[in-house]
Structure formats: structure tokens, C-alpha cells
Amino acid sequence: MDAQNPQPFEIIEAHYPGSKETHNPSFPPGKWCCVLSSLLLSIAVLTAAILVIVFVLKPKKPIFHLHAIQLGSFKLDATSSKEGNDSSSVLSLLFVTQNPNKFGIRYSSSVLGIFFESNPIGIIEVPTFYQPSHSRNETVLMHVLFKQLNISRFIGGELMNTSSDGYHIEIRVTGGIVAQPHVLNFSLPKIKLSLDCRISMNYGTFALSRGLSSLKSDKVLFISNFPHLSQKCSLALCI
């Protein structure tokens, strides 16, 4: 070896078993095309489903009519001082429903709030139920739990607003409900609806006391016996 003219060292990269080679983290163009195609296909399917519902099926608002009130457990003299955490009454509301649409509708279970003079007084437990297409007189039973509602104050007129026809009571029911249309045993995407109902009643003290006495003795009260009761409900699509 010539000591005066040293040869340059040659650097050799060694690969050992188990060592990892570096790769480019970016996706190949083919994978990006697949992802983009899947996204566009999903949007197209969703758009087609919406167009079918709006223009072909022509959806109409389902009808819910309160038919009767069934008594579970009821306390006319419930007070907040003695029963701070117990429900003062448990009722069941029997609704008669109609679905004029060409498709069935399945509703998921939900909980609705009950308000009187902007104060929460109870909840309504809505069960899971199904409305067949073009169905009439389908019944749904919903349970109501009131918290510390003193019915004696209603009878005495302490919670009523005077009007020309006697007394006026308005109860508001609000909450969200998830509905899923069904066409030929095919489930369409779920939609969330916002419900806002106002139930108003104009009555004098005697008429209301008589109605509550009937409810207490017969355990059931038919709404047809109260001609001055009005129900106004609205449904809005939550986006």
C-alpha cells in the first residue's frame, strides 16, 4: 500500500435483518381515486334518496290525536315540602295516529319535556313504534310523569289565567324525535324532527273539578268530553 497516496474510503450502507426501510407516506394516485369515488358515490346515493322522498313519495305530515287519558297513580294534594324527589302523578296518554304517506315510518324511543308557564313540570316517555303506510287508527300509549304538580291548585284556580270563557290552561310539550322512513322493507336514512305542541283548555272551576273527579273515579278520561280543548303541534326538520 502506498503511504503517500491514501485511497478514499468507500461508504457502504449495510442492511441488517429486522431493519425497516423508509417509504413515502403519501398514497398512490390510485388510492386517492378510490376514496374520491366512494365519497361521490355516497353523496349521489343520499341525494337520490332525498329526491325519491320529496318528488316521488311526496311526504305528508303524520297525524297524532290525543284520544284519552288513563290514570296510573295520582295524588291530588302532592306538595314539594313532603315529597321532594317523588313523582306526584303517573298518567298514560292514548294517541290515535294516521300515516297518509306511501311509506312506513319507524319512530325511536325518546323523552319529551312538559312545560307550564315556561317551567318544567314533567316528561313524556315515547316508546319505539311503527306507522304502516296509509294506516288509520293506529294507537300509541305514552307514559307521563309529573313532578310535584298540585292538582288541588288547578281546581282552586290558583294556576289559571282568567279569560272571557272562564279559565285558560296551556301546556307545552317540546323535544326531539328520530324518525326513519321505510319503503318496500328498505330503510332510508334516519331524520331528526323537532316537536313543539301546545295543548290549551278553557274551563270554569266547576267543569274542571268535574272532569278531574271523573278521572279519579273512572281511571280514564276521554278527550271528546272536553270540547274546549285544542291541540296545535308543529314538526320541524333538524339539520
C-alpha positions, 0 to 999 in steps of 0.5 A: 500500500502506498503511504503517500497516496491514501485511497478514499474510503468507500461508504457502504450502507449495510442492511441488517435483518429486522431493519425497516426501510423508509417509504413515502407516506403519501398514497398512490394516485390510485388510492386517492381515486378510490376514496374520491369515488366512494365519497361521490358515490355516497353523496349521489346515493343520499341525494337520490334518496332525498329526491325519491322522498320529496318528488316521488313519495311526496311526504305528508305530515303524520297525524297524532290525536290525543284520544284519552287519558288513563290514570296510573297513580295520582295524588291530588294534594302532592306538595314539594315540602313532603315529597321532594324527589317523588313523582306526584302523578303517573298518567298514560296518554292514548294517541290515535295516529294516521300515516297518509304517506306511501311509506312506513315510518319507524319512530325511536324511543325518546323523552319529551319535556312538559312545560307550564308557564315556561317551567318544567313540570314533567316528561313524556316517555315515547316508546319505539313504534311503527306507522304502516303506510296509509294506516288509520287508527293506529294507537300509541300509549305514552307514559307521563310523569309529573313532578310535584304538580298540585292538582288541588291548585288547578281546581282552586284556580290558583294556576289559571289565567282568567279569560272571557270563557272562564279559565285558560290552561296551556301546556307545552310539550317540546323535544326531539324525535328520530324518525326513519322512513321505510319503503318496500322493507328498505330503510332510508336514512334516519331524520331528526324532527323537532316537536313543539305542541301546545295543548290549551283548555278553557274551563270554569272551576266547576267543569274542571273539578268535574272532569278531574273527579271523573278521572279519579273515579273512572281511571280514564278520561276521554278527550271528546268530553272536553270540547274546549280543548285544542291541540296545535303541534308543529314538526320541524326538520333538524339539520 
